[in-house]
Amino acid sequence: MDETLAITDPKRWEDTEFEWSSKYFYTVPLSCWFSKPRKVFEAFQRLRAEIASKRYTVPDQAIALMEIEKFRGRLLIEILKIDTYDASVMEMERSKFFSTLHHGPMKTISQTVKNLREHVFSTKGINPTSTYYWDFRHGPEFKGARADLYVVLCRV
């Protein structure tokens, strides 16, 4: 990953391999129906309200991820490290990631995910443990027109 590029620059994420040493994310449940996220805006409103009430700090270059399963998921937003235990905070310890871009709406993302997972398996010989989506144009505010460009991240 080219750290010199802005976090919202698609070139930073296109067909990239990188490591995160330690990141913290505040999470809330995300309703999904057959792997399609539902009520994302409402989940983001809840996420923002909980972060504000608990007084967590969201970095300027924070990313907001969606982890989607068949009937449930999570919305995650990066926060600065906290000193107390909170069941809603997840630490992503040192992890390797692969990323690519998906051009099109969320409903067509499955082929991009499949291609990335196959690429990771063919080049590294292991299956990714998690897949995340990020509409980086919205960032922590999650506002604007419906997304048509996503970053797909596979964690190994």
C-alpha positions in Angstrom: 0.0 0.0 0.0 1.3 3.4 -0.9 1.0 5.4 2.3 1.9 8.6 0.5 -1.4 8.6 -1.3 -4.5 10.1 0.4 -6.6 7.5 2.2 -9.5 8.3 -0.2 -7.3 7.9 -3.4 -8.5 4.7 -5.1 -4.9 4.0 -6.4 -3.9 3.4 -2.7 -6.2 0.4 -2.6 -6.2 -1.1 -6.1 -4.7 -4.6 -6.1 -2.7 -4.0 -3.0 -1.1 -6.2 -0.3 -0.4 -4.5 3.1 -0.2 -5.1 6.9 -1.9 -3.3 9.8 0.0 -3.7 13.0 -2.8 -2.8 15.4 -6.1 -0.9 14.7 -9.1 -0.5 17.0 -12.7 -0.4 15.7 -15.9 0.4 17.4 -18.7 -2.0 16.1 -22.4 -2.1 15.9 -24.6 -4.8 14.4 -25.6 -4.5 10.8 -28.8 -6.1 9.5 -28.3 -8.2 6.4 -30.6 -10.1 4.2 -29.0 -12.8 2.0 -25.6 -11.0 2.3 -27.2 -7.6 1.4 -26.8 -4.9 4.1 -30.0 -3.2 5.2 -30.5 0.0 7.0 -26.9 1.0 6.8 -27.6 4.7 7.4 -29.5 3.9 10.6 -26.6 1.6 11.8 -24.2 4.5 11.1 -26.4 6.9 13.1 -26.3 4.4 16.0 -22.5 4.0 15.6 -22.0 7.8 15.7 -24.3 8.2 18.7 -22.5 5.5 20.7 -19.1 6.8 19.9 -20.1 10.3 21.0 -21.7 9.1 24.2 -18.6 7.1 25.1 -16.3 9.9 24.0 -14.1 7.8 21.8 -11.9 9.6 19.3 -12.2 8.9 15.6 -8.9 9.7 13.7 -9.0 12.2 10.8 -8.1 9.4 8.4 -10.5 6.8 9.9 -12.0 4.1 7.8 -15.5 2.7 8.2 -15.9 -0.9 7.2 -18.8 -3.3 6.7 -18.4 -7.0 7.5 -21.3 -8.8 5.8 -22.6 -12.3 6.3 -25.7 -14.0 5.1 -28.1 -12.7 7.8 -26.0 -10.4 10.0 -23.0 -8.2 9.8 -21.1 -5.4 11.6 -20.4 -1.8 10.9 -17.0 -0.8 12.1 -15.3 2.6 12.5 -11.7 3.1 13.4 -11.1 4.7 16.8 -8.0 5.6 18.8 -6.8 3.0 21.3 -8.8 2.9 24.6 -7.5 2.0 28.0 -10.7 0.3 29.3 -12.5 -2.8 28.2 -15.6 -2.4 25.9 -17.3 -5.3 24.3 -18.1 -3.2 21.3 -14.4 -2.5 20.5 -12.5 -4.9 18.4 -8.7 -4.9 18.0 -7.4 -5.9 14.7 -4.0 -7.2 15.7 -1.2 -7.5 13.3 -2.8 -8.7 10.1 -2.0 -9.0 6.4 -4.6 -7.7 4.0 -5.3 -7.7 0.3 -7.4 -5.1 -1.3 -9.0 -4.3 -4.6 -11.6 -1.9 -6.0 -15.2 -2.8 -7.0 -16.8 -0.5 -9.5 -20.6 -0.7 -9.3 -23.3 -0.9 -6.7 -23.1 -3.1 -3.6 -25.6 -5.6 -5.2 -22.9 -6.5 -7.8 -19.9 -6.8 -5.4 -20.0 -10.6 -4.9 -18.0 -11.4 -8.1 -15.2 -8.9 -7.1 -15.1 -10.6 -3.6 -14.9 -14.0 -5.2 -12.1 -12.9 -7.5 -10.1 -11.4 -4.7 -10.5 -14.4 -2.4 -9.4 -16.7 -5.3 -6.4 -14.4 -6.0 -5.3 -14.5 -2.3 -5.7 -18.3 -2.2 -3.8 -18.8 -5.5 -0.9 -16.5 -4.5 -0.6 -17.3 -0.8 -2.2 -20.7 -0.5 -4.5 -19.7 2.4 -8.1 -18.7 2.5 -8.9 -15.2 3.8 -10.4 -15.2 7.3 -12.6 -12.1 6.9 -13.8 -9.8 4.1 -14.7 -6.2 4.6 -16.1 -3.5 2.4 -15.5 0.2 2.5 -17.2 3.0 0.6 -14.4 5.4 1.3 -16.2 8.3 -0.3 -18.5 8.5 2.7 -15.8 7.9 5.3 -16.9 8.5 8.9 -19.8 10.8 7.9 -21.5 8.3 5.5 -23.3 10.9 3.5 -23.6 11.6 -0.2 -24.9 9.8 -3.2 -25.3 6.1 -3.4 -21.9 4.4 -3.7 -20.6 3.0 -6.9 -17.0 2.4 -5.8 -15.9 0.2 -2.9 -12.7 -1.0 -1.5 -12.8 -4.8 -0.8 -10.4 -6.0 1.8 -9.5 -9.6 2.6 -7.8 -10.4 5.8 -5.4 -13.4 6.1 
